[in-house]
Amino acid sequence: MGLRPVFYVSDGTGITAETIGHTLLTQFQETRFVSERISFVDSVERAREAAVRIRKAAEVHGVRPVVINSSIDAAISEVLAESGALLLDVFAPFIEPLEQEFGEARQHAVGRAHGLVNFETYHSRINAMNYALTHDDGASINYEEADLILVAVSRAGKTPTCVYLALHYGVRAANYPLTEEDLEHDRLPPRLRPYRDKLFGLTIDPVRLQQIRQERRPDSRYAKFETCKREVVAAEMMFRAERIPTLSTTHTSIEEIASKVMSTLGIRREMF
């Protein structure tokens, strides 16, 4: 089968359209997609330019494109529809019922979902990101202000999860890499013991860990399967002995990891 072109079109960043569209498309396992985000389509002229790109994709792939559209201007949507693509408006099913419920017509405000609309929440994200970076891989061990601390062997997914938590939820997430010295014992490293209620352990299949480490440091002792297996087994023994909540990252997305960590530790934050 050929590739089905998919366009995420928005009058803003396109994050909303891409997030919703990707979630929908994952439900179809037998169709292969090639996707493209077209952001800031905030005028009829730009909509025409987008429509040209969409029509060209139809010619190249010989199949009708799909457009996931989060533009709020009806005129823009009409131009996009002229491309001949299957046009899916992510807001259409919800706006009318909400207008009826609230007794209020929607305001056609561009870019509000991801715009800088609240300085307090914006700065909380920036501060959380700075915290995640300064407390990455044990760079700083002052965890008094941490909302949570991810504990795992190297390359198990600590850093990207901390960054995601900071950017999307403003969570101050630190991470601590378990060293060979730490793993010689089945007890928590002394520096982590005062923060037991903030700890969450990540583990990973040794085969997958070996693949990741091999890409980073090819043919090193660090990347050998025996090393990976030994570290993972020791870390899991420590987590069990200390009753630290644990999740495998082997087949789990960052979004799922973040959600599970926050839920388990009782951290409630709205997504920005």
TORVEXDO-647991 format. One record per residue (C-alpha): x, y, z; residue number from 1. Coordinates in steps of 0.02 Angstrom, whole numbers, plus 50000, padded with zeros to 5 digits. Each point is the difference from the previous one (the first is absolute). Example, Ala and Ser with C-alpha at 12.3 -4.5 7.8 and 13.67 -1.06 7.14 Angstrom:
BEGIN
+-------+-------+-------+-----+
|     u |     v |     w |  nr |
+-------+-------+-------+-----+
| 50615 | 49775 | 50390 |   1 |
| 50069 | 50172 | 49967 |   2 |
+-------+-------+-------+-----+
***
This chain:
BEGIN
+-------+-------+-------+-----+
|     u |     v |     w |  nr |
+-------+-------+-------+-----+
| 50000 | 50000 | 50000 |   1 |
| 50056 | 50180 | 49965 |   2 |
| 50015 | 50139 | 50126 |   3 |
| 49848 | 50103 | 50045 |   4 |
| 50049 | 50184 | 50018 |   5 |
| 49935 | 50085 | 50158 |   6 |
| 50009 | 50186 | 50032 |   7 |
| 49978 | 50083 | 50169 |   8 |
| 49942 | 50176 | 49960 |   9 |
| 49977 | 50138 | 50127 |  10 |
| 49990 | 50188 | 50016 |  11 |
| 50115 | 49980 | 50151 |  12 |
| 50140 | 49881 | 50042 |  13 |
| 49911 | 49843 | 49939 |  14 |
| 50037 | 49907 | 50161 |  15 |
| 49816 | 49969 | 50037 |  16 |
| 49962 | 49937 | 49825 |  17 |
| 50153 | 49888 | 49998 |  18 |
| 49967 | 49928 | 50173 |  19 |
| 49818 | 49958 | 49963 |  20 |
| 50036 | 49941 | 49824 |  21 |
| 50141 | 49886 | 50054 |  22 |
| 49889 | 49923 | 50133 |  23 |
| 49866 | 49965 | 49870 |  24 |
| 50119 | 49927 | 49871 |  25 |
| 50079 | 49878 | 50123 |  26 |
| 49835 | 49907 | 49997 |  27 |
| 50033 | 49946 | 49820 |  28 |
| 50139 | 49871 | 49993 |  29 |
| 49992 | 49947 | 49817 |  30 |
| 50018 | 50173 | 49924 |  31 |
| 50168 | 50085 | 49986 |  32 |
| 50008 | 50189 | 50016 |  33 |
| 50119 | 50140 | 49954 |  34 |
| 49959 | 50156 | 50098 |  35 |
| 50039 | 50185 | 49993 |  36 |
| 49954 | 50143 | 50114 |  37 |
| 49951 | 50167 | 49920 |  38 |
| 49997 | 50131 | 50137 |  39 |
| 49939 | 50181 | 50008 |  40 |
| 49877 | 49987 | 49857 |  41 |
| 49915 | 50159 | 50059 |  42 |
| 49942 | 50075 | 49836 |  43 |
| 49908 | 49946 | 49843 |  44 |
| 50160 | 50028 | 49901 |  45 |
| 50097 | 49879 | 50110 |  46 |
| 49855 | 49879 | 49991 |  47 |
| 50014 | 50001 | 49810 |  48 |
| 50187 | 49964 | 50014 |  49 |
| 49961 | 49855 | 50116 |  50 |
| 49868 | 49935 | 49880 |  51 |
| 50129 | 49998 | 49859 |  52 |
| 50117 | 49895 | 50106 |  53 |
| 49860 | 49881 | 50044 |  54 |
| 49949 | 49978 | 49817 |  55 |
| 50181 | 49966 | 49951 |  56 |
| 50010 | 49865 | 50133 |  57 |
| 49844 | 49919 | 49925 |  58 |
| 50085 | 49996 | 49830 |  59 |
| 50163 | 49930 | 50068 |  60 |
| 49921 | 49862 | 50104 |  61 |
| 49849 | 49967 | 49889 |  62 |
| 49881 | 49999 | 50147 |  63 |
| 49886 | 50125 | 50085 |  64 |
| 50089 | 50092 | 50142 |  65 |
| 49928 | 50022 | 50174 |  66 |
| 50001 | 50172 | 50079 |  67 |
| 49982 | 50018 | 50188 |  68 |
| 49947 | 50181 | 50017 |  69 |
| 49996 | 50106 | 50156 |  70 |
| 49977 | 50168 | 49913 |  71 |
| 49856 | 50099 | 50072 |  72 |
| 49966 | 50111 | 49849 |  73 |
| 49862 | 49928 | 49889 |  74 |
| 50072 | 50085 | 49846 |  75 |
| 50167 | 49911 | 50027 |  76 |
| 49912 | 49834 | 50022 |  77 |
| 49904 | 50026 | 49838 |  78 |
| 50161 | 50029 | 49903 |  79 |
| 50079 | 49846 | 50077 |  80 |
| 49848 | 49897 | 49949 |  81 |
| 50028 | 50053 | 49820 |  82 |
| 50161 | 49897 | 50001 |  83 |
| 49893 | 49844 | 49982 |  84 |
| 50069 | 49924 | 50160 |  85 |
| 49898 | 49917 | 50137 |  86 |
| 49984 | 50150 | 50116 |  87 |
| 49975 | 49962 | 50184 |  88 |
| 49965 | 50150 | 50112 |  89 |
| 50056 | 49956 | 50176 |  90 |
| 49887 | 50131 | 50080 |  91 |
| 49840 | 49979 | 49899 |  92 |
| 49921 | 49856 | 50101 |  93 |
| 50019 | 50095 | 50163 |  94 |
| 49971 | 50185 | 49968 |  95 |
| 49812 | 49999 | 49969 |  96 |
| 49955 | 49892 | 50152 |  97 |
| 50112 | 50111 | 50109 |  98 |
| 49923 | 50160 | 49932 |  99 |
| 49827 | 49933 | 50039 | 100 |
| 50051 | 49944 | 50174 | 101 |
| 50088 | 50162 | 50047 | 102 |
| 49881 | 50117 | 49910 | 103 |
| 50152 | 50084 | 49925 | 104 |
| 50071 | 50006 | 49825 | 105 |
| 50182 | 49951 | 49982 | 106 |
| 50130 | 50135 | 49972 | 107 |
| 50107 | 49976 | 49846 | 108 |
| 50167 | 50027 | 50089 | 109 |
| 50152 | 49935 | 49907 | 110 |
| 50138 | 49908 | 50092 | 111 |
| 49920 | 50009 | 50173 | 112 |
| 50029 | 49817 | 50043 | 113 |
| 50189 | 50015 | 49996 | 114 |
| 50024 | 50187 | 50009 | 115 |
| 50079 | 50097 | 50142 | 116 |
| 49836 | 50035 | 50089 | 117 |
| 50053 | 49982 | 50182 | 118 |
| 50170 | 50061 | 50057 | 119 |
| 49990 | 49904 | 50163 | 120 |
| 49976 | 49831 | 49917 | 121 |
| 50129 | 50044 | 49867 | 122 |
| 50132 | 50039 | 50129 | 123 |
| 49958 | 49842 | 50097 | 124 |
| 50040 | 49900 | 49844 | 125 |
| 50164 | 50093 | 49972 | 126 |
| 50051 | 49980 | 50182 | 127 |
| 49955 | 49815 | 49996 | 128 |
| 50103 | 49977 | 49842 | 129 |
| 50150 | 50087 | 50079 | 130 |
| 49979 | 49888 | 50152 | 131 |
| 49994 | 49843 | 49893 | 132 |
| 50159 | 50050 | 49909 | 133 |
| 50099 | 50047 | 50156 | 134 |
| 49945 | 49839 | 50087 | 135 |
| 50031 | 49885 | 49852 | 136 |
| 50098 | 49839 | 50030 | 137 |
| 50044 | 50048 | 50177 | 138 |
| 50081 | 50165 | 49948 | 139 |
| 49924 | 50077 | 50155 | 140 |
| 49942 | 49901 | 50150 | 141 |
| 49902 | 50135 | 50091 | 142 |
| 49828 | 49924 | 49984 | 143 |
| 49907 | 50105 | 50128 | 144 |
| 49899 | 50090 | 49865 | 145 |
| 49973 | 49847 | 49890 | 146 |
| 49822 | 49942 | 49968 | 147 |
| 50069 | 49829 | 49954 | 148 |
| 50163 | 49908 | 49968 | 149 |
| 50017 | 49867 | 49866 | 150 |
| 50124 | 49863 | 50043 | 151 |
| 50069 | 49878 | 49872 | 152 |
| 50155 | 49932 | 49916 | 153 |
| 50077 | 50102 | 49861 | 154 |
| 49897 | 50018 | 49839 | 155 |
| 49836 | 49935 | 50071 | 156 |
| 49902 | 50157 | 49954 | 157 |
| 50024 | 50115 | 50149 | 158 |
| 50052 | 50161 | 49912 | 159 |
| 49868 | 50007 | 49862 | 160 |
| 49864 | 49963 | 50128 | 161 |
| 50062 | 50140 | 50114 | 162 |
| 50003 | 50122 | 49854 | 163 |
| 49823 | 49949 | 49947 | 164 |
| 49935 | 50022 | 50178 | 165 |
| 50078 | 50172 | 50010 | 166 |
| 49939 | 50063 | 49831 | 167 |
| 49824 | 49934 | 50007 | 168 |
| 49958 | 50004 | 50185 | 169 |
| 50125 | 50116 | 50084 | 170 |
| 50058 | 49856 | 50111 | 171 |
| 50170 | 50018 | 50082 | 172 |
| 50070 | 49829 | 49955 | 173 |
| 50176 | 49948 | 50046 | 174 |
| 50083 | 49837 | 49954 | 175 |
| 50131 | 49893 | 50081 | 176 |
| 50105 | 49874 | 49901 | 177 |
| 50041 | 49842 | 50095 | 178 |
| 50188 | 49968 | 49991 | 179 |
| 50090 | 49834 | 50015 | 180 |
| 50044 | 50048 | 50179 | 181 |
| 49816 | 50034 | 50039 | 182 |
| 49951 | 49832 | 49925 | 183 |
| 50119 | 49902 | 50110 | 184 |
| 49870 | 50014 | 50137 | 185 |
| 49813 | 49965 | 50001 | 186 |
| 49966 | 50158 | 50100 | 187 |
| 49973 | 50178 | 49944 | 188 |
| 50154 | 50111 | 49982 | 189 |
| 50015 | 50107 | 50158 | 190 |
| 49969 | 50164 | 49907 | 191 |
| 49829 | 49938 | 49942 | 192 |
| 49935 | 49934 | 50165 | 193 |
| 49934 | 50167 | 50066 | 194 |
| 49892 | 50016 | 49844 | 195 |
| 49922 | 49827 | 49996 | 196 |
| 49823 | 50067 | 49973 | 197 |
| 50058 | 50090 | 49842 | 198 |
| 50082 | 49850 | 49918 | 199 |
| 49939 | 49905 | 49848 | 200 |
| 50102 | 49862 | 49919 | 201 |
| 50015 | 49969 | 49814 | 202 |
| 50058 | 49834 | 49930 | 203 |
| 50024 | 49932 | 49825 | 204 |
| 50026 | 49836 | 49910 | 205 |
| 50188 | 49962 | 49994 | 206 |
| 49992 | 49961 | 49814 | 207 |
| 49926 | 50170 | 49962 | 208 |
| 50121 | 50085 | 50117 | 209 |
| 50146 | 49917 | 49912 | 210 |
| 49936 | 50065 | 49832 | 211 |
| 49988 | 50178 | 50066 | 212 |
| 50171 | 49997 | 50081 | 213 |
| 50078 | 49922 | 49846 | 214 |
| 49943 | 50152 | 49899 | 215 |
| 50078 | 50117 | 50127 | 216 |
| 50163 | 49908 | 50036 | 217 |
| 50025 | 49861 | 49872 | 218 |
| 50088 | 49841 | 50058 | 219 |
| 50039 | 50069 | 50172 | 220 |
| 49987 | 49909 | 50166 | 221 |
| 49859 | 50121 | 50040 | 222 |
| 49902 | 49932 | 49851 | 223 |
| 50032 | 49815 | 50026 | 224 |
| 49844 | 49896 | 50030 | 225 |
| 50074 | 49922 | 50158 | 226 |
| 50026 | 50174 | 50074 | 227 |
| 49825 | 50055 | 49955 | 228 |
| 49920 | 49843 | 50071 | 229 |
| 50100 | 50009 | 50162 | 230 |
| 49955 | 50183 | 50028 | 231 |
| 49815 | 49977 | 49962 | 232 |
| 49985 | 49849 | 50115 | 233 |
| 50089 | 50090 | 50141 | 234 |
| 49894 | 50156 | 49980 | 235 |
| 49838 | 49901 | 50002 | 236 |
| 50056 | 49907 | 50157 | 237 |
| 50033 | 50168 | 50083 | 238 |
| 49830 | 50068 | 49950 | 239 |
| 49912 | 49845 | 50068 | 240 |
| 50099 | 50002 | 50163 | 241 |
| 49964 | 50185 | 50027 | 242 |
| 49819 | 49989 | 49936 | 243 |
| 50030 | 50135 | 49871 | 244 |
| 49862 | 50011 | 49868 | 245 |
| 50071 | 49944 | 49833 | 246 |
| 49953 | 50003 | 49816 | 247 |
| 50083 | 49919 | 49849 | 248 |
| 50037 | 50123 | 49860 | 249 |
| 50035 | 49864 | 49871 | 250 |
| 49835 | 50019 | 49905 | 251 |
| 49932 | 50154 | 50088 | 252 |
| 49990 | 50175 | 49925 | 253 |
| 50064 | 50152 | 50092 | 254 |
| 49821 | 50062 | 50015 | 255 |
| 49947 | 49838 | 50083 | 256 |
| 50151 | 49999 | 50115 | 257 |
| 49966 | 50179 | 50056 | 258 |
| 49816 | 49965 | 50031 | 259 |
| 50037 | 49843 | 50101 | 260 |
| 50134 | 50086 | 50105 | 261 |
| 49888 | 50148 | 50042 | 262 |
| 49852 | 49888 | 50040 | 263 |
| 50101 | 49885 | 50111 | 264 |
| 50081 | 50141 | 50097 | 265 |
| 49837 | 50098 | 50015 | 266 |
| 50060 | 50150 | 49899 | 267 |
| 49854 | 50092 | 49919 | 268 |
| 50041 | 50130 | 49870 | 269 |
| 49910 | 50064 | 49847 | 270 |
| 50085 | 49981 | 49832 | 271 |
| 50058 | 50166 | 49928 | 272 |
+-------+-------+-------+-----+
***
